[in-house]
Amino acid sequence: MKYSRIFKFSLFIYLINVALPALLTSSFIEIFESEPRFFNSALYIVTFIFSLFIYICLARIQFEKPYIHAICVALIFWLLVIAEGLLLDNFFGITFNLLIYLFPFLLTVIAVSVGTIIGIKLKERQMNSLTET
């Protein structure tokens, strides 16, 4: 297993899922204040698309055991998310509630599954086109 690749992708997905919502919230604060449900839904969609793209890229470059690598990336990502939630609860008093993470976790499961399948299919198509020429 490529542990350095797993940690890099986990960290990259974590940073995308933290930095992107922060950037979008600060850029579109008026929409966030007037329509928070719409804005949160849009954030889920945008971060899902970025995560899906990252899992596609991982599956395309990972030749051995792409599913196991993608699952490891997702597990490390969620360990970071849970650790962040616990730290925010302990140091800043922001209540840690696991139910808040249920929908993003389901999106992660979908992104891992679909992204890995798409990445493998793209890799196979690329390999087939190289062998045909």
C-alpha positions in Angstrom: 0.0 0.0 0.0 1.1 3.5 -0.7 0.8 5.1 2.7 2.3 8.5 1.6 -0.3 8.7 -1.2 -3.1 7.8 1.3 -2.1 10.5 3.7 -1.6 13.1 0.9 -5.1 12.5 -0.5 -6.6 12.4 3.0 -5.1 15.7 3.9 -6.0 17.2 0.5 -9.7 16.1 0.9 -9.7 17.5 4.4 -8.3 20.8 3.4 -10.8 21.1 0.5 -13.7 20.3 2.8 -12.5 22.9 5.3 -11.1 25.7 3.0 -13.7 25.6 0.3 -16.8 26.1 2.6 -14.8 28.8 4.5 -14.0 30.6 1.3 -17.5 30.4 -0.1 -19.1 31.4 3.1 -16.9 34.5 3.4 -17.4 35.3 -0.3 -21.2 34.9 -0.2 -22.1 35.9 3.3 -25.3 37.7 2.3 -26.7 34.6 0.7 -25.6 32.6 3.7 -27.4 34.9 6.1 -30.6 35.1 4.0 -30.9 31.5 2.8 -28.8 29.3 5.1 -30.5 26.0 4.0 -29.9 26.7 0.3 -26.3 27.8 1.0 -25.6 24.7 3.1 -27.1 22.4 0.4 -24.9 24.2 -2.2 -21.8 23.7 0.0 -22.6 19.9 0.2 -22.9 19.7 -3.5 -19.7 21.6 -4.2 -17.6 19.7 -1.7 -19.1 16.4 -3.0 -18.1 17.2 -6.5 -14.5 18.1 -5.5 -14.3 14.9 -3.3 -15.6 12.8 -6.2 -13.0 14.3 -8.5 -10.3 13.5 -6.0 -11.4 9.9 -5.6 -11.5 9.6 -9.4 -7.9 10.9 -9.6 -6.8 8.5 -6.9 -8.3 5.5 -8.7 -6.7 6.5 -12.0 -3.2 6.6 -10.5 -3.5 3.7 -8.1 -3.0 0.5 -10.0 -3.1 -1.9 -7.0 -6.1 -2.1 -4.7 -7.7 1.2 -5.6 -10.8 0.5 -3.4 -8.7 -0.2 -0.3 -6.7 3.0 -0.9 -9.9 5.0 -1.4 -11.5 3.6 1.8 -8.3 4.3 3.8 -8.3 7.9 2.5 -11.9 8.3 3.6 -11.2 6.7 7.0 -8.3 9.0 7.7 -10.4 12.0 6.4 -13.2 11.1 8.9 -10.7 10.6 11.7 -9.5 14.2 11.1 -13.1 15.5 11.0 -14.1 13.7 14.2 -10.9 14.9 15.9 -11.6 18.5 14.8 -15.1 18.2 16.2 -13.9 16.9 19.5 -11.2 19.7 19.7 -13.8 22.4 19.0 -16.1 20.9 21.7 -13.3 20.8 24.3 -11.6 24.1 23.6 -14.4 26.3 22.3 -17.6 24.8 23.7 -19.0 24.1 20.3 -21.3 21.1 20.8 -20.1 17.9 19.2 -23.1 15.9 17.7 -22.5 12.9 15.6 -25.8 13.3 13.8 -24.5 16.4 12.1 -22.0 14.2 10.3 -24.5 11.6 9.1 -25.3 13.3 5.7 -21.7 14.2 4.9 -20.6 10.7 5.8 -23.2 9.3 3.3 -21.9 11.7 0.7 -18.4 10.4 1.3 -19.5 6.8 0.9 -21.1 7.7 -2.4 -18.0 9.7 -3.5 -15.7 6.9 -2.7 -17.8 4.3 -4.5 -18.7 6.2 -7.6 -15.3 8.0 -7.8 -13.4 4.8 -7.6 -15.6 3.1 -10.2 -15.3 6.0 -12.6 -11.5 6.2 -12.0 -11.0 2.5 -12.7 -13.1 2.7 -15.8 -11.2 5.7 -17.1 -7.9 3.9 -16.4 -9.1 0.8 -18.2 -10.2 2.9 -21.2 -6.8 4.6 -21.2 -5.0 1.3 -21.0 -7.1 -0.2 -23.8 -6.5 2.8 -26.1 -2.8 2.5 -25.5 -2.7 -1.3 -26.3 -4.8 -0.8 -29.4 -2.4 1.7 -31.0 
